Amino acid sequence: MVTDMEAGVEHLSRATTRGSDVMLVIAEPYFKSLETAARVTGMAEELGIPRVFVVANKVRTEMEAQAIRKFSEKHGFEVLSSIPYDEKVAEASLLGTSPLDVNGLSSGVAAIESLAAQLEAMLTG
């Protein structure tokens, strides 16, 4: 199941994600995003979701990646993957299309494909 919580985290407070095997909490390298990730991670664990991971998103520099890792370590959650900021993904969003249609070989697309393969191996292996 994929749940987009762009409008908020009510899905978790209503327990609609209960029964999920894995939850990926997407965090951008900004304090508010990291604080929200910590709150969502805690809620997911309270619901009994067995595997909860953070995915760092739109990471531009090693300093940003390190900030996400440090915050995650401090709060006791694991960063499963890091997706770099990718102009082609941003361009696809502006065009209302898939990043694959703009440039299927971009760094962001490659990182997402790698994450998908990692999840598949985790859930089938």
C-alpha positions as a LaTeX table, in Angstrom:
\begin{tabular}{lrrr}
\hline
Residue & $x$ (\AA) & $y$ (\AA) & $z$ (\AA) \\
\hline
Met1 & 0.00 & 0.00 & 0.00 \\
Val2 & 1.24 & 3.48 & $-0.80$ \\
Thr3 & $-0.18$ & 6.33 & 1.27 \\
Asp4 & 0.53 & 9.92 & 0.32 \\
Met5 & 0.20 & 12.05 & 3.43 \\
Glu6 & 0.69 & 15.41 & 1.75 \\
Ala7 & $-2.43$ & 16.75 & 3.48 \\
Gly8 & $-1.36$ & 15.57 & 6.92 \\
Val9 & $-0.88$ & 12.54 & 9.11 \\
Glu10 & $-4.54$ & 11.87 & 9.95 \\
His11 & $-4.20$ & 8.48 & 8.26 \\
Leu12 & $-1.99$ & 7.38 & 11.11 \\
Ser13 & $-4.18$ & 8.77 & 13.87 \\
Arg14 & $-7.13$ & 6.84 & 12.38 \\
Ala15 & $-4.99$ & 3.68 & 12.15 \\
Thr16 & $-5.70$ & 3.21 & 8.43 \\
Thr17 & $-2.13$ & 2.04 & 7.93 \\
Arg18 & $-2.37$ & $-0.70$ & 10.58 \\
Gly19 & $-1.46$ & $-4.02$ & 9.01 \\
Ser20 & 1.26 & $-2.55$ & 6.80 \\
Asp21 & 4.49 & $-4.53$ & 6.59 \\
Val22 & 6.78 & $-1.58$ & 5.98 \\
Met23 & 6.43 & 2.16 & 6.24 \\
Leu24 & 8.78 & 4.54 & 4.51 \\
Val25 & 8.80 & 7.96 & 6.09 \\
Ile26 & 10.07 & 10.52 & 3.59 \\
Ala27 & 12.16 & 13.30 & 5.13 \\
Glu28 & 13.67 & 16.30 & 3.44 \\
Pro29 & 16.76 & 17.99 & 4.90 \\
Tyr30 & 14.83 & 20.69 & 6.75 \\
Phe31 & 14.15 & 20.79 & 10.47 \\
Lys32 & 10.35 & 20.87 & 10.15 \\
Ser33 & 10.41 & 17.88 & 7.81 \\
Leu34 & 12.69 & 15.97 & 10.18 \\
Glu35 & 10.47 & 16.77 & 13.17 \\
Thr36 & 7.44 & 15.53 & 11.22 \\
Ala37 & 9.35 & 12.36 & 10.28 \\
Ala38 & 10.10 & 11.73 & 13.96 \\
Arg39 & 6.41 & 12.17 & 14.85 \\
Val40 & 5.25 & 9.91 & 12.00 \\
Thr41 & 7.83 & 7.27 & 12.85 \\
Gly42 & 6.64 & 7.19 & 16.46 \\
Met43 & 3.00 & 6.91 & 15.39 \\
Ala44 & 3.83 & 4.07 & 12.99 \\
Glu45 & 5.65 & 2.17 & 15.71 \\
Glu46 & 2.70 & 2.66 & 18.09 \\
Leu47 & 0.46 & 1.09 & 15.43 \\
Gly48 & 2.72 & $-1.95$ & 15.39 \\
Ile49 & 4.09 & $-1.53$ & 11.88 \\
Pro50 & 7.07 & $-3.90$ & 12.10 \\
Arg51 & 9.53 & $-2.08$ & 9.83 \\
Val52 & 9.65 & 1.69 & 9.74 \\
Phe53 & 12.41 & 3.43 & 7.80 \\
Val54 & 13.29 & 6.96 & 6.84 \\
Val55 & 14.07 & 7.84 & 3.23 \\
Ala56 & 16.07 & 11.03 & 2.85 \\
Asn57 & 14.67 & 12.99 & $-0.07$ \\
Lys58 & 15.91 & 15.91 & $-2.19$ \\
Val59 & 19.38 & 15.72 & $-0.68$ \\
Arg60 & 21.72 & 18.24 & $-2.34$ \\
Thr61 & 24.92 & 18.03 & $-0.30$ \\
Glu62 & 26.80 & 15.71 & 2.00 \\
Met63 & 26.07 & 18.18 & 4.80 \\
Glu64 & 22.33 & 17.67 & 4.28 \\
Ala65 & 22.74 & 13.89 & 4.18 \\
Gln66 & 24.76 & 14.00 & 7.38 \\
Ala67 & 22.14 & 16.18 & 9.11 \\
Ile68 & 19.43 & 13.63 & 8.28 \\
Arg69 & 21.62 & 10.72 & 9.46 \\
Lys70 & 22.46 & 12.49 & 12.75 \\
Phe71 & 18.83 & 13.42 & 13.41 \\
Ser72 & 17.76 & 9.86 & 12.65 \\
Glu73 & 20.40 & 8.34 & 14.92 \\
Lys74 & 19.43 & 10.71 & 17.73 \\
His75 & 15.78 & 9.67 & 17.41 \\
Gly76 & 16.47 & 5.97 & 16.90 \\
Phe77 & 15.31 & 5.39 & 13.37 \\
Glu78 & 17.09 & 3.98 & 10.36 \\
Val79 & 17.71 & 5.79 & 7.09 \\
Leu80 & 17.09 & 3.17 & 4.43 \\
Ser81 & 17.96 & 5.25 & 1.39 \\
Ser82 & 18.90 & 8.71 & 0.21 \\
Ile83 & 17.37 & 10.23 & $-2.90$ \\
Pro84 & 19.35 & 13.13 & $-4.35$ \\
Tyr85 & 17.71 & 16.35 & $-5.45$ \\
Asp86 & 17.19 & 15.94 & $-9.17$ \\
Glu87 & 16.22 & 18.72 & $-11.56$ \\
Lys88 & 14.65 & 16.15 & $-13.90$ \\
Val89 & 12.28 & 14.96 & $-11.18$ \\
Ala90 & 11.36 & 18.59 & $-10.43$ \\
Glu91 & 10.83 & 19.21 & $-14.15$ \\
Ala92 & 8.55 & 16.17 & $-14.43$ \\
Ser93 & 6.50 & 17.46 & $-11.51$ \\
Leu94 & 6.06 & 20.83 & $-13.22$ \\
Leu95 & 5.00 & 19.07 & $-16.42$ \\
Gly96 & 2.62 & 16.75 & $-14.57$ \\
Thr97 & 4.34 & 13.66 & $-15.90$ \\
Ser98 & 6.48 & 10.80 & $-14.68$ \\
Pro99 & 10.20 & 11.39 & $-14.14$ \\
Leu100 & 10.69 & 8.34 & $-16.37$ \\
Asp101 & 9.15 & 10.30 & $-19.24$ \\
Val102 & 11.52 & 13.24 & $-18.70$ \\
Asn103 & 14.74 & 11.31 & $-18.13$ \\
Gly104 & 14.62 & 7.71 & $-16.98$ \\
Leu105 & 18.37 & 7.73 & $-16.41$ \\
Ser106 & 18.52 & 10.65 & $-13.97$ \\
Ser107 & 20.16 & 10.30 & $-10.55$ \\
Gly108 & 16.84 & 10.62 & $-8.72$ \\
Val109 & 15.17 & 7.94 & $-10.83$ \\
Ala110 & 18.16 & 5.63 & $-10.37$ \\
Ala111 & 18.03 & 6.09 & $-6.58$ \\
Ile112 & 14.28 & 5.39 & $-6.50$ \\
Glu113 & 14.75 & 2.26 & $-8.63$ \\
Ser114 & 17.47 & 1.11 & $-6.24$ \\
Leu115 & 15.17 & 1.69 & $-3.27$ \\
Ala116 & 12.40 & $-0.30$ & $-4.98$ \\
Ala117 & 14.78 & $-3.21$ & $-5.55$ \\
Gln118 & 15.92 & $-3.01$ & $-1.92$ \\
Leu119 & 12.31 & $-3.16$ & $-0.70$ \\
Glu120 & 11.47 & $-6.04$ & $-3.02$ \\
Ala121 & 14.44 & $-8.04$ & $-1.72$ \\
Met122 & 13.47 & $-7.22$ & 1.87 \\
Leu123 & 9.88 & $-8.35$ & 1.42 \\
Thr124 & 10.49 & $-11.43$ & $-0.71$ \\
Gly125 & 13.75 & $-12.66$ & 0.75 \\
\hline
\end{tabular}
